[in-house]
């Protein structure tokens, strides 16, 4: 039977520390797949996934009914999770776009520098913006790291100039709070 085509290709993007602890994870749940519905289920999946992939030297693994591509770099392992019959090349493109975009944004003056756990934590805002701009609700939005980096850099620097529909919830709340304080004279 032919699988129905879907834009919803990514089930999760997970970054784990070298010890297997979560650095960042973004899950894209669907109505038909509730495997990752709770934080406890997510943590259990991540622990089993880390155990499974820690001793392997491959880029693709079929695990727990999912196709997973992953790469370790410095002290961080990057995972992109798709359905069992998802195209590995799409998932690998997602993974490479994520890593290449982070390289562009976080390498600075040292293009050969490894993006490690400390650098990712220091730039968590950029990391979360990259994830938001890369995949939305499981749909891969952009595959060009340069375009993605420019979009994220723009959002990171010009929050006040963006239309409200392009801002994150925290940016809107910050602007509303600032407006309320100025309106009430509490500056």
Secondary structure as UniProt FT lines:
FT   STRAND          12..17
FT   TURN            18..19
FT   STRAND          22..27
FT   TURN            35..36
FT   HELIX           39..54
FT   STRAND          60..63
FT   TURN            64..65
FT   STRAND          66..73
FT   TURN            74..75
FT   STRAND          76..83
FT   TURN            84..85
FT   HELIX           88..106
FT   TURN            108..109
FT   TURN            111..112
FT   HELIX           117..122
FT   HELIX           124..134
FT   STRAND          135..136
FT   TURN            137..138
FT   STRAND          139..140
FT   HELIX           145..157
FT   HELIX           159..161
FT   HELIX           164..166
FT   HELIX           169..184
//
